[in-house]
Amino acid sequence: MSGKSEPAGLFSVEFLSLCLIFMAAFCNVSVFYSFFHYLGAIGIPPAWAGFLVGLEPMAAFAFRLAVIPWLHARNAFAVMIVSLFLLIAVSCSYLWAGDIASLAVLRVFHGAVFVLLTSTVIALMVVFIPVKRSGQGFSTISIATMIPYAVMPMLVESALPFVRNESEIYAGVAVFGAASLLLSALVYRRTTAALKGRDQVLMRRPRLSEMRENFRRLPVAVLLLTALLVYFAHATVFYFIKDLSLESAGGEVGSFFTVSMLMMIAVRAAGGALFDRFDKGLILQVSLSLLMLCLVLLPLSRSGVFFYTVASLYGLGMGAVFPLLNALLFSASAPAMRGFNTNMSLFAMDAAYFLVPYAGGFLIAAGAGFGSLFQAGAAFVALAVLLIFRQRKYEGSRVNRLENET
C-alpha cells in the first residue's frame, strides 16, 4: 500500500506543533546575535572571537551534510526527542564555559545538536505541506523562525541589566527545549498515526541515484546557490549590526531586530497565500533588489529615523525572499527529495553563518570597518539577483520552445 502523498490541508495539528518546536529551536540560537560582542567583553581577542562565533555554524555545516542523507520521516521523531534533551544540556553549559578551549568544544557540540534538531523537524514538516500551498506553508515555517529574532533580542537587551552577563541568557533559553519535549509527548501518537498514511516514497531516505539526479536539475542548483548568497548577507547583518550601530550611532540594535522581524512576519502572514497566486520568481527578484539596497544604506545611517526606516525595508525584502526561495525549491524538487533539498537550504545557512564570522573577524582585526562588511553583503545579493534573472529568462525560453514544438 503506497498511501497518500498529499495532505488534505496545511494547518493540521501535526504541522502547527512542528512549527512550534522549530520556533523553539530558533529561540535558542536567536539570543546569540551579540555573541561576538560578549566574547570581547570577557576578554577574547577579535580574531578568536570570530573563530568561536563561527564554530557553531561550522559544526552545523559539516554535520548537516553528513546527517541529512540518513534522515527521513520514519526515524525523524525519535531523533528529534534525543536532540531536545541534548539542546537543554548544551544551553546550560554556557554558564561554565569561559575560556577559548571550553567554548570551542561547546560551540561544536551546540552546532551538531542544532543541526540534528532542525533537520529532523524539517524532514517531518515537509510531509504535511500540500504542493499547491507550498508558498503559504513555507511562509508559516518562516514566521516560526522569525518570531524569535523579533522578540528575543529585545527581551535579552531588557534582561541584561538584571543578569551577570549573557551566559545566563544563553542558559535560560533551555526552557524552550523543555517546553518542546512536553509538546512532543502530547502530539506523538497523532503524528505517528498521520505518517503511516503517507506515500512510502516520502518515508524512506533518498537513494544515491536520486541525489545525483537532484543536483543535475538546473533550477535546484540555482536556487540553492541563491540561498547561500542571501544567507551570506543575512549572517553579516545578524553578527555585525550591533557593532555597526555602535560605530555609526544610528540606532539601537534590539529595536532594529524588532522592527525588521515584525515587518518580515507581517509580509509572510499577509503574503503567504498570495505567493501561490503570482509569479514567485518575479517577486523574488524584486525582493532581492530591495535587500541589496538596504545593505548599501545601513552603513550610511546616522539617525534613528533613517536606521529604523532601513530596518523596515530590510524586513520587507527579507520577509519575501526566504519563503519564496523555499517554495520554488520545493516545487522544483522530486517528491522524494523535498525534505533533502529543504535541509540543503539550511546547509547553505550553516555555511554562511560559519564563514561570515571568520571572514568578518579577520577583516575587522586587519583594520577594515564594519561598513565594508555590509558592502560585501550587498555584492552577494547583487549576484543572487543576476542568478534569478538568468534562471527566469532560461525558463521563459524553455517554455516558448515547448510551445513552438507543439
C-alpha positions as CSV (number, residue, x, y, z in Angstrom):
1,M,0.0,0.0,0.0
2,S,1.5,3.2,-1.1
3,G,-0.6,5.6,0.9
4,K,-1.4,9.2,0.0
5,S,1.3,11.6,-0.9
6,E,-0.7,14.8,-0.4
7,P,-2.1,16.0,3.0
8,A,-5.7,17.1,3.0
9,G,-4.9,20.6,4.3
10,L,-2.0,22.7,5.5
11,F,-2.8,23.8,9.1
12,S,-3.0,20.4,10.8
13,V,-2.3,19.9,14.4
14,E,0.9,18.0,13.4
15,F,2.2,20.7,11.1
16,L,1.5,23.5,13.6
17,S,3.1,21.6,16.5
18,L,6.2,21.0,14.5
19,C,6.3,24.7,13.6
20,L,6.2,25.5,17.4
21,I,9.1,23.1,18.0
22,F,11.0,24.7,15.1
23,M,10.4,28.1,16.6
24,A,11.7,26.9,20.0
25,A,15.0,25.8,18.2
26,F,15.4,29.2,16.8
27,C,14.7,30.8,20.2
28,N,17.7,29.0,21.4
29,V,20.1,30.5,18.7
30,S,18.5,33.9,18.3
31,V,20.0,35.1,21.6
32,F,23.5,34.8,20.1
33,Y,23.2,37.9,18.0
34,S,25.5,39.6,20.5
35,F,27.9,36.7,21.0
36,F,30.8,38.4,19.2
37,H,30.3,41.4,21.5
38,Y,30.0,39.1,24.6
39,L,33.3,37.3,23.8
40,G,35.1,40.7,23.5
41,A,33.6,41.7,26.9
42,I,35.1,38.6,28.6
43,G,38.5,39.2,27.1
44,I,38.5,37.0,23.9
45,P,40.6,38.7,21.1
46,P,38.6,39.7,18.0
47,A,40.2,37.0,15.7
48,W,39.5,34.3,18.3
49,A,36.0,35.7,18.8
50,G,35.2,35.4,15.1
51,F,36.6,31.8,15.3
52,L,34.3,30.9,18.3
53,V,31.2,32.6,16.8
54,G,31.8,30.6,13.6
55,L,32.4,27.3,15.3
56,E,28.7,26.5,15.9
57,P,27.6,27.1,12.3
58,M,30.9,25.3,11.2
59,A,29.9,22.2,13.1
60,A,26.4,22.6,11.7
61,F,27.8,23.0,8.2
62,A,29.9,19.8,8.5
63,F,27.4,17.7,10.4
64,R,24.2,18.5,8.4
65,L,25.8,17.4,5.2
66,A,26.6,14.0,6.8
67,V,23.3,13.5,8.6
68,I,20.6,14.6,6.1
69,P,21.0,11.7,3.7
70,W,20.2,9.4,6.6
71,L,17.2,11.3,7.9
72,H,13.6,10.6,6.8
73,A,10.1,10.9,8.2
74,R,10.2,7.4,9.6
75,N,13.1,7.9,12.0
76,A,12.9,11.7,12.5
77,F,10.5,11.9,15.5
78,A,12.8,9.7,17.7
79,V,15.9,11.7,16.7
80,M,14.1,14.9,17.5
81,I,13.4,13.8,21.1
82,V,17.0,13.0,21.7
83,S,18.0,16.3,20.1
84,L,15.8,18.3,22.5
85,F,17.4,16.7,25.6
86,L,20.9,17.5,24.2
87,L,19.8,21.1,23.5
88,I,18.9,21.6,27.1
89,A,22.3,20.3,28.2
90,V,24.3,22.4,25.8
91,S,22.4,25.6,26.7
92,C,23.1,25.2,30.4
93,S,26.8,24.6,29.7
94,Y,27.4,28.2,28.7
95,L,27.3,29.1,32.4
96,W,30.7,27.3,32.9
97,A,32.4,27.8,29.6
98,G,34.6,31.0,29.8
99,D,37.9,30.3,28.0
100,I,38.7,29.6,24.4
101,A,39.2,25.8,24.8
102,S,35.9,25.1,26.6
103,L,33.9,27.5,24.4
104,A,35.4,25.8,21.3
105,V,34.2,22.4,22.4
106,L,30.8,23.8,23.4
107,R,30.2,25.6,20.1
108,V,31.0,22.4,18.1
109,F,28.6,20.4,20.2
110,H,25.9,23.2,20.0
111,G,26.2,23.2,16.2
112,A,25.8,19.5,15.9
113,V,22.7,19.4,18.2
114,F,21.0,22.3,16.4
115,V,21.5,20.5,13.1
116,L,20.1,17.3,14.4
117,L,17.0,19.1,15.8
118,T,16.2,21.4,12.8
119,S,16.9,18.7,10.2
120,T,14.6,16.2,11.9
121,V,11.8,18.8,12.2
122,I,12.2,19.8,8.6
123,A,12.0,16.1,7.5
124,L,8.7,15.8,9.3
125,M,7.2,19.2,8.3
126,V,7.6,18.8,4.5
127,V,5.4,15.7,4.7
128,F,2.5,17.8,5.9
129,I,2.7,20.6,3.1
130,P,0.5,20.3,0.1
131,V,2.3,21.2,-3.2
132,K,-0.3,23.8,-4.2
133,R,0.1,25.6,-0.8
134,S,3.9,25.5,-0.7
135,G,4.2,29.3,-0.6
136,Q,1.9,29.5,2.4
137,G,3.5,26.5,4.0
138,F,7.0,27.9,3.9
139,S,5.7,31.4,4.8
140,T,4.3,29.8,8.0
141,I,7.6,28.0,8.7
142,S,9.5,31.2,8.1
143,I,7.2,33.0,10.6
144,A,8.1,30.4,13.1
145,T,11.8,31.1,12.6
146,M,11.4,34.9,12.6
147,I,9.3,35.4,15.8
148,P,12.4,34.5,17.9
149,Y,14.5,37.1,16.1
150,A,11.8,39.7,16.5
151,V,11.2,39.1,20.2
152,M,14.3,37.6,21.8
153,P,16.9,40.4,21.1
154,M,14.6,42.9,22.7
155,L,13.9,40.7,25.7
156,V,17.7,40.0,26.0
157,E,18.6,43.7,25.9
158,S,15.9,44.4,28.6
159,A,17.1,41.5,30.8
160,L,20.9,42.2,30.6
161,P,20.9,44.7,33.5
162,F,19.5,42.0,35.7
163,V,21.9,39.2,35.0
164,R,25.7,38.7,35.4
165,N,26.3,38.6,31.7
166,E,24.9,37.0,28.5
167,S,25.9,33.5,29.6
168,E,22.9,33.4,31.9
169,I,20.7,34.3,29.0
170,Y,22.2,31.5,26.9
171,A,21.4,29.1,29.7
172,G,17.9,30.4,30.3
173,V,16.7,29.5,26.8
174,A,16.9,25.9,27.8
175,V,13.3,26.4,28.9
176,F,12.2,26.3,25.2
177,G,13.7,22.8,24.9
178,A,11.8,21.6,27.9
179,A,8.5,23.1,26.5
180,S,9.2,21.3,23.2
181,L,9.6,18.0,24.9
182,L,6.2,18.4,26.6
183,L,4.6,19.3,23.3
184,S,6.3,16.3,21.5
185,A,4.8,14.0,24.1
186,L,1.3,15.4,23.6
187,V,1.3,15.0,19.8
188,Y,3.4,11.8,19.5
189,R,0.5,9.4,18.8
190,R,-1.3,11.7,16.5
191,T,1.8,12.5,14.4
192,T,3.0,8.9,14.1
193,A,-0.5,7.8,13.0
194,A,-0.6,10.6,10.4
195,L,2.7,9.5,9.0
196,K,1.5,5.9,8.5
197,G,-0.9,7.2,5.8
198,R,1.8,8.8,3.7
199,D,3.3,7.6,0.5
200,Q,6.2,5.3,1.2
201,V,8.5,7.3,-1.1
202,L,8.3,10.1,1.5
203,M,9.0,7.8,4.4
204,R,12.4,6.4,3.2
205,R,15.8,8.1,2.8
206,P,16.7,9.3,-0.7
207,R,18.7,6.9,-2.8
208,L,22.2,7.9,-4.1
209,S,21.0,7.9,-7.7
210,E,18.1,10.3,-6.7
211,M,20.7,12.6,-5.1
212,R,22.8,12.7,-8.2
213,E,19.8,13.4,-10.4
214,N,18.6,16.1,-8.0
215,F,21.8,18.2,-8.3
216,R,21.7,17.9,-12.1
217,R,18.5,19.8,-12.1
218,L,19.4,23.4,-13.0
219,P,16.6,25.1,-11.0
220,V,17.6,23.2,-7.9
221,A,21.3,24.2,-8.3
222,V,20.5,27.8,-9.0
223,L,18.1,28.2,-6.0
224,L,20.5,26.6,-3.6
225,L,23.3,28.9,-4.7
226,T,21.0,31.9,-4.4
227,A,20.1,30.8,-0.9
228,L,23.8,30.6,0.0
229,L,24.4,34.2,-1.3
230,V,21.4,35.6,0.6
231,Y,22.5,33.8,3.8
232,F,25.9,35.4,3.4
233,A,24.2,38.8,3.6
234,H,21.8,37.9,6.3
235,A,24.6,36.5,8.5
236,T,26.5,39.8,8.1
237,V,23.6,41.7,9.5
238,F,23.0,39.2,12.3
239,Y,26.6,39.1,13.6
240,F,27.8,42.7,12.9
241,I,24.7,45.0,13.1
242,K,25.3,45.7,16.8
243,D,28.9,46.8,16.3
244,L,27.9,48.8,13.2
245,S,25.1,50.6,15.1
246,L,27.6,51.5,17.9
247,E,30.1,52.7,15.3
248,S,27.5,54.9,13.5
249,A,25.3,55.8,16.4
250,G,22.4,55.3,14.1
251,G,20.0,53.4,16.5
252,E,19.6,50.6,19.0
253,V,20.2,47.1,17.8
254,G,17.4,45.4,19.7
255,S,14.9,47.8,18.1
256,F,16.4,47.1,14.7
257,F,15.7,43.4,15.0
258,T,12.3,44.0,16.4
259,V,11.3,46.4,13.6
260,S,12.8,44.3,10.8
261,M,11.5,41.0,12.1
262,L,8.0,42.3,12.7
263,M,7.9,43.5,9.1
264,M,9.1,40.1,8.0
265,I,6.4,38.4,10.0
266,A,3.7,40.8,8.6
267,V,4.9,40.2,5.0
268,R,4.8,36.4,5.5
269,A,1.5,36.4,7.3
270,A,-0.2,38.6,4.7
271,G,1.6,37.4,1.6
272,G,1.8,33.7,2.3
273,A,-1.4,32.8,0.4
274,L,-0.6,35.4,-2.3
275,F,2.8,33.9,-3.1
276,D,1.0,30.9,-4.5
277,R,-1.1,33.1,-6.9
278,F,1.5,35.2,-8.6
279,D,4.9,34.8,-10.3
280,K,7.2,33.7,-7.4
281,G,10.4,34.3,-9.5
282,L,9.5,37.9,-10.3
283,I,8.5,38.7,-6.6
284,L,11.8,37.1,-5.5
285,Q,13.8,39.2,-7.9
286,V,12.2,42.4,-6.7
287,S,12.6,41.5,-3.1
288,L,16.3,40.7,-3.6
289,S,16.9,44.1,-5.2
290,L,15.3,45.8,-2.2
291,L,17.5,43.8,0.2
292,M,20.6,44.8,-1.8
293,L,19.6,48.5,-1.4
294,C,19.2,48.1,2.4
295,L,22.7,46.7,2.8
296,V,24.1,49.6,0.9
297,L,22.2,52.1,3.0
298,L,22.8,50.6,6.5
299,P,26.4,51.9,6.9
300,L,25.2,55.4,5.9
301,S,22.8,55.6,8.8
302,R,23.4,58.5,11.2
303,S,19.9,59.0,12.7
304,G,17.3,56.8,14.4
305,V,14.7,57.6,11.7
306,F,16.9,56.6,8.9
307,F,18.2,53.5,10.7
308,Y,14.7,52.2,11.6
309,T,13.3,53.0,8.1
310,V,16.0,50.9,6.6
311,A,15.2,48.2,9.2
312,S,11.6,48.1,8.0
313,L,12.6,47.9,4.3
314,Y,15.1,45.2,5.1
315,G,12.3,43.3,6.8
316,L,10.0,43.9,3.8
317,G,12.6,42.4,1.4
318,M,13.7,39.6,3.6
319,G,10.1,38.8,4.5
320,A,9.5,37.6,0.9
321,V,12.9,36.2,0.0
322,F,13.2,33.0,2.1
323,P,9.6,31.7,1.8
324,L,9.8,32.2,-2.0
325,L,13.2,30.5,-2.3
326,N,12.0,27.5,-0.3
327,A,8.6,27.3,-2.1
328,L,10.4,27.4,-5.5
329,L,12.9,24.8,-4.3
330,F,10.0,22.6,-3.0
331,S,8.2,22.8,-6.4
332,A,11.4,22.1,-8.4
333,S,12.2,19.0,-6.3
334,A,11.1,15.5,-6.9
335,P,8.8,14.3,-4.1
336,A,11.4,12.1,-2.5
337,M,13.9,15.0,-2.5
338,R,11.8,17.7,-0.9
339,G,12.9,17.2,2.7
340,F,16.5,16.7,1.4
341,N,16.5,19.9,-0.5
342,T,14.9,21.9,2.2
343,N,17.6,20.7,4.5
344,M,20.2,21.6,1.9
345,S,18.9,25.2,2.0
346,L,19.6,25.0,5.8
347,F,23.1,23.6,4.9
348,A,23.6,26.9,2.9
349,M,22.6,28.8,6.0
350,D,25.1,26.8,8.1
351,A,27.8,27.6,5.5
352,A,27.1,31.3,5.6
353,Y,26.9,31.5,9.4
354,F,30.2,29.6,9.6
355,L,32.2,31.6,7.0
356,V,30.9,35.1,7.7
357,P,32.1,35.4,11.3
358,Y,35.6,34.0,10.4
359,A,36.0,36.4,7.4
360,G,34.4,39.3,9.3
361,G,36.5,38.8,12.4
362,F,39.8,38.7,10.4
363,L,38.8,41.7,8.3
364,I,38.0,43.7,11.4
365,A,41.2,42.6,13.1
366,A,43.1,43.7,9.9
367,G,41.6,47.2,10.2
368,A,38.5,47.1,8.0
369,G,35.4,49.0,9.1
370,F,32.1,47.3,9.8
371,G,30.5,49.2,6.9
372,S,32.8,47.3,4.4
373,L,31.3,44.0,5.6
374,F,27.8,45.3,4.6
375,Q,29.0,46.4,1.2
376,A,30.3,42.9,0.6
377,G,26.9,41.6,1.6
378,A,25.3,43.9,-0.9
379,A,27.6,42.4,-3.6
380,F,26.5,38.9,-2.7
381,V,22.8,39.8,-3.1
382,A,23.5,41.5,-6.4
383,L,24.9,38.2,-7.7
384,A,21.8,36.5,-6.4
385,V,19.6,38.9,-8.4
386,L,21.6,38.1,-11.5
387,L,21.2,34.4,-11.0
388,I,17.4,34.6,-10.6
389,F,17.1,36.9,-13.6
390,R,19.1,34.4,-15.7
391,Q,17.0,31.5,-14.4
392,R,13.7,33.2,-15.2
393,K,15.0,34.1,-18.7
394,Y,16.0,30.5,-19.2
395,E,12.7,29.1,-18.0
396,G,10.8,31.5,-20.3
397,S,12.9,30.5,-23.3
398,R,12.3,26.8,-22.5
399,V,8.5,27.3,-22.2
400,N,8.5,29.1,-25.6
401,R,10.4,26.3,-27.3
402,L,8.0,23.7,-25.9
403,E,5.0,25.8,-27.1
404,N,6.6,26.1,-30.6
405,E,7.2,22.4,-30.8
406,T,3.6,21.6,-30.0
